[in-house]
Amino acid sequence: MSSKRSFEPPKATPKSFRDVPVSKRSIWESWAVLPAKTRLTLSLAITGFAALGLFMSDQLEKSLPEPRPAPAQPAHNDATRT
């Protein structure tokens, strides 16, 4: 019973995110590879967009009247009719 095993050298692990091929990077790795100025710009843009949305929704709530609820309709039950 001889088992033939071929020797495979251990796979080299990448030293940084930049060494990983783009197609195999996670979202976090792709984000970490971006230059700091780009990450800051994107973060500020997303935060500004969110803040603008909150501000605008508050302004719309103040300017638009609250819709009136529809009047309640009595339930019609055919069994009680005679």
N, C-alpha and C positions, 0 to 999 in steps of 0.2 A: 504494500500500500504506500505508494509514493505519491505525494501530492505536489504538483508543480505549481509553484507560486512565482509569479514574476515580480520583480522588485520595482516598486514605483516610488520615486522620491516624493517626499511630502510637498504638497502644493504650497507655493509661496503665498503668504498672506500679504495683501497690499498694506503699505505703510501709512497711506493717507487716502482720503476720499478721492483725491485727484488721480490715483493710480487705478481706480476701479473703472472699467469701461462704462460709458454713458448709458448704454442699454441695460446695464445690470445695477445701476444705482437706485437706491430708494429715494423717496421724495426728500427726506431729511438730508441725505448725502448730497443730492443735487442743490438743495438750499444752502448747505454749508460751503459748497464750492464757489458759489457766487461771491463776487467782491463785496466787501463790507458796505461800500457806498451804494451799491445796487440793492442789497438787502434792506438798508435803511430807507432808501427811496420807496421801495415797494411797501414796506411796513407802514411808512407815513401816509402813503397814498391810500392804502386799505383802511387805515384808522381814520383818515380824513373823510373818506367816502361814507364810512359807518356813522361818524359824528354828524355829517351833513344829513344823512337819512333820518337820524333821531331828531334833529332840529326841525327838519321839514315835516315830519309826521306830527310833531307837537303843534306846529303852526297850522297844519291842515285840520287838526282836531279843534283848534280854537275858531277857525274861520267857517267850518262847515257845521250846519245845525245837526243835532242828533235826530235820527229818524224816529218818528212816532211809531209805537208798536201798533199792530193791527188790532182792531177790537175783537174780543173773544166771541166766537160763534157758538151758540148753544148746540149741544150734541143732539142729533136726531136719532131716536131709537124707534124703529118700526114696531117692536114688540109691545110698546106701551100705547100705541095708537089703537083706537077702537072704532 
